[in-house]
Amino acid sequence: MESLKLLALSGSLRKNSYNTFALEALKVLAPSHTEIALGEIGDLPLFNPDRELENIPVLNKLKLSLGEASGLIIASPEYAHGISGPLKNALDWLVSGIEFPYKPIMLINTSPRASHAQEALKEVLRTMSGNIIEKSCVSIPLLSSELDCKGIIENEEIANTLIVGINNFYQETAAQKT
Ligand SMILES: Cc1cc2nc3c(=O)[nH]c(=O)nc-3n(C[C@H](O)[C@H](O)[C@H](O)COP(=O)(O)O)c2cc1C
């Protein structure tokens, strides 16, 4: 089976973030022919189009890992019915680059009650010509669960949802590469 590199971004900067835990768990649960790297967006400067031609090492690193990845996985919280600021900031930096368009995308929603941000995020991603793989998008009830990465892996139902999502994502992404 073809090995695929995937980039995962958490929209939360919180140390004990459910979204980050979900991505860390996904790294463990994903099939062995996937290699998931967690990208860093917390140290990106605030987006300013005047700075787009500047040499910004954290941005270069993000673009490089996105360019090398066959697919993008995003897990992000809802804040005041909107997309998290850090994630929107990162996406704005990626709008004009060549790395993002047509990239297959898997979305993980860690709070099923939070629907506004997911819809808004999908709109942004589609506007950026992202390729959302709907059958890989999953919703898992982590909010208030107190589950960390290990807890998610050990929770059969949640782990299974993630496994189904990442397997669907692998299949679609690998098929689109050929
Ligand atoms: C300032 C703030 C605003 C929030 N607004 C919403 C909201 O509008 N809808 C919602 O479902 N959850 C909302 N939440 C809850 C977060 O989405 C939730 O705590 C989530 O787990 C944060 O993600 P994390 O655990 O990855 O940091 C809000 C939390 C904060 C701190």
The ligand as a MOL file (V3000), in Angstrom:
LIG
                    3D

  0  0  0     0  0            999 V3000
M  V30 BEGIN CTAB
M  V30 COUNTS 31 33 0 0 0
M  V30 BEGIN ATOM
M  V30 1 C -14.0900 32.1830 24.5330 0
M  V30 2 C -14.7780 30.8720 24.2780 0
M  V30 3 C -15.8750 30.8570 23.4470 0
M  V30 4 C -16.5240 29.6510 23.1600 0
M  V30 5 N -17.5980 29.6500 22.3310 0
M  V30 6 C -18.2140 28.4820 22.0300 0
M  V30 7 C -19.3090 28.4560 21.1360 0
M  V30 8 O -19.7370 29.4520 20.5880 0
M  V30 9 N -19.8820 27.2400 20.8640 0
M  V30 10 C -19.4180 26.0770 21.4310 0
M  V30 11 O -19.9820 25.0150 21.1320 0
M  V30 12 N -18.3660 26.0900 22.2820 0
M  V30 13 C -17.7630 27.2490 22.5900 0
M  V30 14 N -16.6830 27.2680 23.4430 0
M  V30 15 C -16.2050 25.9980 23.9830 0
M  V30 16 C -14.9710 25.5110 23.2350 0
M  V30 17 O -15.2610 25.2800 21.8740 0
M  V30 18 C -14.4950 24.2490 23.9140 0
M  V30 19 O -14.0130 24.6000 25.1900 0
M  V30 20 C -13.4400 23.4760 23.1560 0
M  V30 21 O -13.2040 22.2860 23.8270 0
M  V30 22 C -12.1470 24.1880 23.0630 0
M  V30 23 O -11.2810 23.3930 22.3060 0
M  V30 24 P -9.9560 22.7820 22.9220 0
M  V30 25 O -10.3520 21.8380 24.0350 0
M  V30 26 O -9.3160 22.0770 21.7960 0
M  V30 27 O -9.1370 23.9210 23.4530 0
M  V30 28 C -16.0430 28.4590 23.7380 0
M  V30 29 C -14.9130 28.4960 24.5810 0
M  V30 30 C -14.2860 29.6950 24.8390 0
M  V30 31 C -13.0680 29.6910 25.7140 0
M  V30 END ATOM
M  V30 BEGIN BOND
M  V30 1 1 1 2
M  V30 2 1 2 3
M  V30 3 2 2 30
M  V30 4 2 3 4
M  V30 5 1 4 5
M  V30 6 1 4 28
M  V30 7 2 5 6
M  V30 8 1 6 7
M  V30 9 1 6 13
M  V30 10 2 7 8
M  V30 11 1 7 9
M  V30 12 1 9 10
M  V30 13 2 10 11
M  V30 14 1 10 12
M  V30 15 2 12 13
M  V30 16 1 13 14
M  V30 17 1 14 15
M  V30 18 1 14 28
M  V30 19 1 15 16
M  V30 20 1 16 17
M  V30 21 1 16 18
M  V30 22 1 18 19
M  V30 23 1 18 20
M  V30 24 1 20 21
M  V30 25 1 20 22
M  V30 26 1 22 23
M  V30 27 1 23 24
M  V30 28 2 24 25
M  V30 29 1 24 26
M  V30 30 1 24 27
M  V30 31 2 28 29
M  V30 32 1 29 30
M  V30 33 1 30 31
M  V30 END BOND
M  V30 END CTAB
M  END
